[in-house]
Amino acid sequence: MDYIKEIAEAMSANHAAVMIGAGFSKNADKISSTDKWFKNWNELSDMFYETVYGNAGPGKEYNSSLRLAQEVEITVGRPKLENILKEAVPDEDYGPSEVYTKLMELPWRDVFTTNYDTLLERAADKVSKRRYNVVVNQEDLVNSNDAPRILKLHGSFPSQRPFIITEEDYRTYPIKFAAMVNTVQQALLENVFCMIGFSCEDPNFLSWIGWIHDNLGKSSSQKIYMISIEHISEAKQKLLFDKNIIVVDLQELYPEKEIPERLKSFFENLRKLIEEKDKKDQWFDLSEIAISAENSFEEKTKKLKVLNNSYPGWIFLPWKMKYKVNRVLEELDDEWDFFAKEEKLVDISFSMQIEYMYEYVKFLNIVGRPIILETAEKFWDILENSKEKEEKTEYKIQYIYLQLLRAYRELADWEKYDLCRAKILESTLKYEEKQFLYSNDWWMKMYRFKDVNLIDLLNKWDLAQGDLYWPIIKSSMYAIAGEKVKGEQILGEILPKIRQQLVKNSKDEYLCSIEECIVSLLNFMRQGDWQVNLDAEMEACIQTGDVNWWGENEEYCSHLNEKEDKKPETSVQTNYDLSITYTSHMGRCNSKIHYALDYLRFLEQTGHPFRIQMVTNTKGFQRVIETLYLYYPHWCLIQILIAQNEKELDMLFGRNKLSGMTQEEVDNCIQEYIKALDLVSKNIKPENANWSTSVYDNSAKILPQIISRLCYKCSIEILDQILDYMLILCSSNVRDNFKGINKILEGVCNAYTEKRTG
């Protein structure tokens, strides 16, 4: 049954084709009172033999069917040969049965056939949900691939000649009908291939398998499945396996069923597996999950649990799921509306609160939606104010703290971050949660310009051998910190491991999204290396699943760059001090804010920064900063540093913003930025004065411009500190790495003058 599952998965991905042989015609229904039937190859050979030799001759066992057909043509002519074929294939006396319609209802990429009859075409006419283009000659191939095709490889009744039947026909076929052969070869390269209605002695089967083997070899084509309604000996199965052909023995799978019923059961199993796969790929049906603000918290929790447990496994949410997810979140977030319903989260039992909060933050983590401040505050208060402790909920409490920790880092609420970090018991965490914590702490140290070596922290990050996801994040962090070569090396080592698993499970959502993420990040890094030839080989995914990183990125950028009619309702107090907490509250009508937040999470979750060395991905950058700077000023500042994009500084440090800051706030900010400058100076190299390799190099070009804006409003004491540090910096060997020192000195001098004259 595993083979049937593999075929179904290929069908779901639109990568399965089928070739129908003469034996399949035995499933047709008689529609006239004829005594004719579809002849098999042995019976057809008898007709050829009797035409040439009568009752005398060398003996049928010494002649192949194709040789006999050749002798018929030579002896009595081609028209007589074609009449024999029409006698052996009573097309007009039979119609397609249920087996045919079940076959044609399946989502084949293409249907190839060596049969002359028109049963497949007539069956396709009965199928309402699929449209097929019929190709009966090479000329029909032009512009035919806008829908699945029925390709008649050997001619078609009533008059599409030649009917390929003689030895000479087969010998010259690859030359005369090269376009047809190329179409089959391309299908074999791109699709899982099924062969139905062929026997091991079938001349068509032997000829096509010979061409495939000669032209493609065993390793080039995808898997070929021979669907056999009767048992094939083990010896023959081994011979076929050597030619890359896997026998699916329907007699073994359905021993209690008659031959026609075996095919019906096979097609029905495929249909059910495809439906299951398609349903899984869609994750959930919005009408079935029916989550609503009117649901009790117990009901919401149960529904969230179903969603979390049924998630297919992509490491980033495909855009096609956005609408459904946003609808769910809208219903859940209505709970924060005072008028939404009577039941409030604060009113239910602590155990129920934990269950709900756990499933809620888990859902947000899956869909890539950051926890906003209002939610973080509510959840934090519940955890802190409750005196109830249950051992069975400890893991869930720890998970909630982990998600809150990331939220406080994104919000730059360092006071809460430190409190939350102290609540986390590392010894109780599972492997995944430990890596999540380590990465979050690394980001926190970078965000706060902690005096630590980021590269050393990454060198000490010990990941398990079988880990496929966290090496991506570690690789990205190396690139951000200035060790892009190490980042590339990690990705280069993990990619073959992913592909080994994809060979076994080619449609696994988690593995496909991991490969997509690695390939896009690896190519991003390679483009950023000026020492490498511009024509350096770029990687490509071996699997084409539902996700494409650059496609998802483009969707975010397009939505962010759309004009928005409504402005969000806000209550906000911003602060740019690296050590002080600030608050921001978002009202409603904030879809653009959510898109911007989701985009930043998408980039972080997939390890793709806005910039690696000289290569950027900043199509949506301006709108992200423009949308979020009021609520997440420090997160925006870090993105400006990573992207080395000074154009957006006016949003954070323009005259209007600075006019609302007190001198004490400005003094505190400048002191923090001087500390940051000092850390930057220790982590950059003189040779990188005109070349950025890390976030430190980028910061050397951005931070001085911020200080130059702030110094006009600071105290005399802070001006002294700025001047003292500028003298130290100017005498260092990395002075040329910093951009804007002249502006700082000019600003300090002007500020001194203003204060003395004032």
Number of C-alpha atoms within 10 A of each C-alpha: 10 8 12 17 15 20 25 28 24 22 23 23 20 17 22 28 26 24 23 19 20 23 18 19 26 15 20 19 16 18 11 11 7 10 8 15 17 22 20 16 19 14 13 19 20 16 21 25 23 15 19 18 15 11 9 10 10 9 10 17 7 9 13 15 24 21 17 25 29 20 20 24 19 12 14 12 12 16 10 14 24 19 11 17 20 17 16 18 23 17 21 15 16 23 20 21 16 15 21 26 20 19 23 24 18 20 23 24 23 24 24 23 24 20 26 25 23 18 23 23 19 14 20 23 14 14 17 8 10 15 15 21 20 19 20 20 19 17 11 12 17 8 9 15 12 9 14 19 21 24 28 27 23 24 22 22 18 12 10 13 14 13 20 19 22 18 17 13 17 18 11 11 16 14 11 13 14 13 15 23 19 12 15 21 17 13 21 23 16 16 25 24 27 24 22 19 20 21 21 14 10 17 17 22 18 14 13 15 16 14 14 19 16 10 11 15 13 16 11 14 20 18 20 23 22 23 20 21 26 15 14 16 8 10 9 12 19 14 12 18 15 11 17 20 21 19 22 23 18 20 18 14 14 16 13 10 14 11 15 14 15 23 25 18 17 19 22 16 16 22 20 12 20 22 14 15 20 14 12 15 17 14 17 18 11 13 8 7 14 12 22 19 19 16 17 17 21 14 14 22 22 16 18 23 18 14 17 20 12 12 18 18 19 19 21 22 21 16 16 13 14 13 11 16 18 15 14 18 18 15 17 19 14 16 20 15 11 10 8 14 14 10 14 14 18 12 9 13 10 18 14 14 19 20 18 21 22 23 23 21 24 19 20 16 17 17 23 21 23 22 21 19 20 15 16 20 14 13 20 16 12 17 17 8 8 9 8 9 12 9 8 9 14 14 15 17 20 20 20 23 25 22 23 26 27 23 20 23 23 26 24 27 20 20 15 19 22 13 11 19 18 11 14 18 13 14 7 12 16 11 13 11 16 16 17 16 20 15 19 17 17 19 17 20 16 18 18 18 20 14 14 13 14 20 17 9 16 17 11 8 14 11 13 10 8 9 13 19 20 18 22 25 21 22 26 28 26 23 26 26 23 23 16 23 14 17 24 22 12 19 23 14 11 19 18 12 14 17 19 11 13 17 11 10 14 19 21 18 20 16 23 28 27 23 27 24 25 32 21 20 25 24 16 21 22 22 21 18 17 11 8 11 10 11 7 10 10 12 13 13 17 14 18 16 17 15 21 18 21 13 12 18 17 14 15 20 21 12 15 24 15 10 8 11 6 10 10 16 12 15 12 13 12 19 24 23 21 20 15 14 17 20 17 19 14 17 11 11 13 16 15 22 19 18 19 25 21 18 24 24 19 23 16 16 19 23 24 27 23 23 27 28 25 15 16 16 15 15 16 20 23 16 20 23 22 15 21 18 18 22 24 21 23 26 18 25 21 16 21 24 22 24 23 23 19 15 9 19 17 13 16 22 17 14 12 11 13 17 11 11 15 11 17 12 17 23 21 17 21 25 17 18 20 18 15 20 22 17 17 21 22 12 18 23 15 14 12 14 17 11 13 22 23 24 26 26 27 27 26 28 22 22 22 22 21 22 25 20 19 23 26 21 20 20 16 16 9 18 22 13 13 20 15 11 16 19 11 11 18 13 10 12 12 19 17 17 22 25 18 18 21 14 16 23 18 14 19 25 15 14 19 18 11 11 12 9 7 6
